[in-house]
Amino acid sequence: MNIGLDMMGGDFAPLEAVKGLALFFAKTNTDIHFTLIGEEIAIKDLLHQHQVPLTNIELVHAGQAIGMHEHPTRALKEKPTSSIALGFKLLATGKIDAFISAGNTGAMLVGALFSIKAIEGVTRPTIGAYIPREDGSLGLLVDAGANADCKPENLSQFATLGSLFVEHILGINNPKVGLINIGEEEGKGNLLAQAAYPLLKENEHINFIGNIEGRDILLSKADVMVCEGFTGNVVLKLAESVYDIIQRRGIEDEHFDRFNFEMYGGVPVLGVAKPVIIGHGISKDLAFKNMISIAQRMLETDLMQKMKEVFVQKL
């Protein structure tokens, strides 16, 4: 198992990525091989400072970096030796098995779509986001912002991809799927929701329970919550703001502490042929450590192959 890590992605690169590696090694006995992509001299110094074992680590020098506000497609084209471009080249050629970055989200999505390609039969890959529920469990929101405009069949595919992730990575058997809507009754909502409902109902690969409302998102009514990326990103950013408000007001609460995105690392790009994990730009060591754990779990469970098998059946 070889996991590639973009060391130059994020606001605190490469320090927090190195500290995340140190955390991972401190808490995990593993023979995972890591390929670290970035400014070689700076990374070597930091690895030494934080006593990260070099036994299973290979460094790949990247002479360029893509900024957080650069145009994704243009940046990938104009910066072929950037850490993100090199990471996807290594992933596409089989030199690494998974790729992690807290860098430019758009560049990560473009790289995933055009370097790795979608699983055959998947019309649009999706980004999933973790939702902490009141009972202590996690749910998955799909789409969380990759696809602002969708067709009904896209939502059905998001539900299938999300269900497989929740089952094999979050460990929820036969996860319940709900369509985010403005009412519980069938026939509610806008044209997209009305057209998606019967497709979800007929989807034999999911356990569809019907519509769910905004008040159900933080409960355990559905394990996979499906919507187009516009709504999903609003929900995600609202959930992130809850944690920020709690912190500013000095409120200590076990449930709301779980709204700290660092606890879960990054979000997976679901529907591409190999594991790609995208972290928040302000990710620190704990987030990087948890992104590595997610990639490890996706590889150990052979999740991508399970997704391929489902979509081959549907063709």
C-alpha positions in Angstrom: 0.0 0.0 0.0 1.5 3.3 -1.1 -0.3 6.6 -0.1 0.7 9.8 -1.8 0.6 13.0 0.3 0.7 16.5 -1.2 3.0 18.3 1.3 2.5 21.7 -0.2 -1.3 21.8 0.0 -3.1 23.9 2.6 -2.5 27.1 4.5 0.1 25.5 6.9 2.1 23.5 4.4 4.3 21.6 4.8 4.6 21.7 8.6 1.1 20.4 9.5 1.3 17.6 6.9 4.6 16.4 8.6 3.1 16.7 12.0 0.1 14.7 10.8 2.5 11.9 9.6 4.2 12.0 13.0 0.8 11.6 14.7 -0.2 8.7 12.4 3.1 6.8 13.1 2.8 7.5 16.8 -0.7 5.9 17.0 -0.5 3.2 14.3 1.9 0.3 13.7 1.9 0.0 10.0 4.0 -1.0 7.0 2.3 1.6 4.7 4.7 3.2 2.2 4.3 7.0 1.8 5.2 9.1 -1.1 5.6 12.7 0.0 5.4 15.3 -2.8 6.7 18.8 -2.3 9.8 20.9 -1.6 12.3 18.2 -0.8 14.8 20.1 1.4 12.1 21.7 3.6 10.3 18.4 4.0 13.4 16.5 5.0 14.3 19.1 7.6 10.8 18.9 9.1 10.7 15.1 9.1 14.0 15.1 11.0 12.7 17.8 13.5 9.5 15.8 14.2 11.3 12.4 14.4 9.2 10.8 11.6 10.7 7.5 10.6 12.0 7.5 7.1 12.0 3.7 6.5 8.8 3.7 4.4 9.0 7.2 3.0 10.0 8.3 -0.5 10.3 12.0 -1.4 9.3 13.4 -4.8 10.4 16.9 -5.4 7.9 19.4 -6.7 9.3 22.6 -7.9 5.9 24.3 -8.1 2.7 24.7 -6.0 -0.8 25.6 -6.9 -2.3 28.4 -4.9 -5.7 28.2 -3.2 -7.2 30.8 -5.5 -5.7 29.8 -8.8 -7.9 28.7 -11.7 -7.8 24.8 -11.4 -7.6 23.8 -15.1 -5.2 26.5 -16.0 -3.0 25.9 -13.0 -2.7 22.2 -13.7 -1.8 22.9 -17.3 0.7 25.6 -16.5 2.3 24.0 -13.5 3.1 20.4 -14.5 5.7 20.1 -11.7 3.3 21.2 -9.0 2.7 18.9 -6.1 -0.9 18.3 -7.2 -0.1 17.6 -10.8 2.7 15.3 -9.9 0.5 13.5 -7.3 -2.1 12.7 -10.0 0.6 11.6 -12.4 1.9 9.1 -9.8 -1.7 8.0 -9.1 -2.6 7.5 -12.7 0.6 5.5 -13.5 0.1 3.2 -10.4 3.1 4.6 -8.5 0.8 5.4 -5.6 -2.5 3.8 -4.6 -4.2 6.9 -3.1 -3.7 10.6 -3.1 -4.3 13.1 -0.3 -4.2 16.9 -0.5 -5.5 19.9 1.5 -4.7 22.2 -1.5 -6.8 23.8 -4.2 -10.1 21.9 -4.2 -10.9 22.8 -7.8 -7.5 21.5 -8.9 -8.1 18.3 -7.0 -11.5 17.7 -8.6 -10.2 18.5 -12.1 -7.2 16.2 -11.5 -9.4 13.4 -10.3 -11.8 13.7 -13.2 -9.2 14.0 -16.0 -6.2 12.1 -14.7 -7.9 9.2 -12.9 -11.3 9.2 -14.7 -14.7 8.2 -13.4 -15.6 4.6 -12.8 -17.3 3.2 -15.9 -21.0 4.0 -15.7 -20.6 6.9 -13.2 -21.8 10.1 -15.0 -20.6 12.5 -12.3 -18.3 11.7 -9.3 -19.4 13.3 -6.1 -17.9 14.7 -2.9 -19.2 13.3 0.4 -19.1 15.2 3.7 -19.4 13.7 7.2 -22.4 14.8 9.4 -22.1 14.2 13.2 -25.5 13.0 14.5 -27.0 13.4 18.0 -26.7 9.7 18.8 -22.9 9.8 18.3 -22.8 8.3 14.9 -21.7 9.8 11.6 -23.9 10.3 8.5 -22.7 11.1 5.0 -24.0 14.1 2.9 -23.7 13.7 -0.9 -23.2 16.0 -2.9 -21.3 18.5 -0.7 -20.4 20.9 -3.4 -18.8 19.3 -6.5 -22.0 19.4 -8.6 -24.1 22.5 -8.1 -26.5 21.5 -10.9 -27.6 17.9 -11.2 -30.0 15.6 -13.1 -32.2 13.1 -11.3 -30.0 10.2 -12.3 -27.0 11.9 -10.8 -28.7 11.9 -7.4 -29.5 8.2 -7.7 -25.8 7.5 -8.4 -24.7 9.7 -5.5 -26.9 7.6 -3.3 -25.3 4.3 -4.5 -21.8 5.6 -4.1 -22.6 7.1 -0.7 -24.2 3.9 0.5 -21.1 1.8 -0.4 -18.8 4.3 1.4 -21.0 4.4 4.5 -21.3 0.6 4.6 -17.6 -0.2 4.1 -15.9 2.8 5.7 -18.2 3.9 8.4 -19.4 0.4 9.1 -23.2 0.9 8.9 -24.9 -2.2 7.5 -27.7 -1.5 5.0 -27.5 2.3 5.4 -30.7 4.3 5.1 -30.8 6.8 2.3 -32.9 9.9 2.4 -33.5 12.6 -0.2 -33.2 16.1 1.3 -36.4 17.9 0.6 -38.9 20.5 1.9 -41.4 18.0 3.0 -41.6 14.2 3.7 -44.4 13.4 1.3 -43.7 12.0 -2.1 -44.2 14.6 -4.7 -42.8 17.4 -2.6 -40.0 19.7 -3.7 -38.7 21.3 -6.9 -38.6 19.5 -10.3 -35.2 17.8 -9.5 -36.4 16.3 -6.2 -39.7 15.2 -7.7 -37.9 13.5 -10.6 -35.2 12.0 -8.4 -37.6 10.4 -5.9 -38.9 7.5 -8.2 -35.3 6.8 -9.4 -34.2 6.4 -5.8 -37.2 4.3 -5.0 -36.4 1.9 -7.9 -32.6 1.8 -7.1 -32.1 -1.8 -5.9 -28.6 -1.0 -4.6 -29.8 1.3 -1.8 -32.2 1.3 1.2 -34.3 4.3 0.3 -36.5 5.6 3.1 -38.0 8.6 1.3 -37.7 12.3 1.8 -36.0 13.9 4.8 -36.2 17.5 5.9 -33.6 19.9 7.2 -34.5 19.1 10.8 -33.6 15.4 10.2 -30.0 16.0 9.0 -28.4 16.0 12.4 -30.5 13.1 13.6 -30.1 9.4 12.6 -33.1 9.2 10.4 -31.0 8.7 7.3 -27.3 7.5 7.1 -26.8 8.8 3.5 -28.4 12.2 2.8 -28.7 13.0 -0.9 -29.0 16.4 -2.6 -27.4 18.5 -5.4 -24.2 20.2 -4.5 -25.6 23.7 -4.1 -27.9 22.6 -1.2 -25.2 20.3 0.1 -22.5 22.9 0.4 -24.9 25.3 2.2 -25.7 22.5 4.7 -22.0 21.7 5.1 -20.9 25.3 5.7 -23.7 25.8 8.1 -22.6 22.8 10.1 -19.0 24.1 10.1 -20.2 27.5 11.4 -21.9 25.8 14.4 -18.5 24.6 15.6 -17.0 28.1 15.1 -19.8 29.7 17.2 -19.5 27.1 19.9 -15.8 27.8 20.2 -16.1 31.5 20.2 -18.7 31.3 23.0 -16.6 29.0 25.1 -19.3 26.3 25.2 -18.2 22.8 26.1 -20.5 20.1 24.7 -19.5 16.6 23.6 -21.8 16.6 20.6 -20.9 19.9 19.2 -17.2 19.1 19.7 -17.7 16.5 17.0 -18.4 19.3 14.5 -14.7 19.9 14.4 -13.8 18.8 10.8 -10.2 17.9 12.0 -11.7 14.8 13.6 -12.6 13.3 10.3 -9.8 14.6 8.0 -10.9 15.2 4.5 -13.8 14.3 2.2 -13.6 11.5 -0.3 -14.2 12.0 -4.0 -16.6 9.1 -4.8 -17.0 7.7 -8.2 -13.4 8.0 -9.5 -11.3 4.9 -10.1 -8.8 5.4 -7.3 -9.0 6.9 -3.7 -8.7 10.7 -3.7 -9.1 12.6 -0.4 -9.5 16.4 -0.3 -8.8 18.2 3.0 -9.8 21.6 4.2 -7.3 24.4 3.4 -6.8 25.1 7.1 -6.2 21.5 8.0 -3.7 20.8 10.8 -2.0 17.7 12.0 -5.0 15.8 13.3 -6.8 16.3 10.0 -3.9 15.0 8.0 -3.6 12.0 10.3 -7.2 11.2 9.8 -7.1 11.7 6.0 -4.3 9.1 6.0 -6.6 6.7 8.0 -9.5 7.2 5.6 -7.3 6.4 2.6 -5.9 3.4 4.4 -9.4 2.1 5.1 -10.6 2.7 1.5 -7.6 0.6 0.2 -8.0 -2.1 2.8 -11.7 -2.6 2.0 -11.0 -2.4 -1.7 -13.9 0.1 -1.9 -13.2 1.2 -5.5 -13.5 -2.3 -6.8 -16.8 -2.8 -4.9 -18.1 0.4 -6.6 -16.9 -0.8 -10.0 -18.8 -4.1 -9.5 -22.0 -2.4 -8.7 -21.9 -0.1 -11.8 -20.9 -2.9 -14.1 -24.0 -4.7 -13.0 -26.1 -1.7 -13.9 -24.6 -1.3 -17.4 
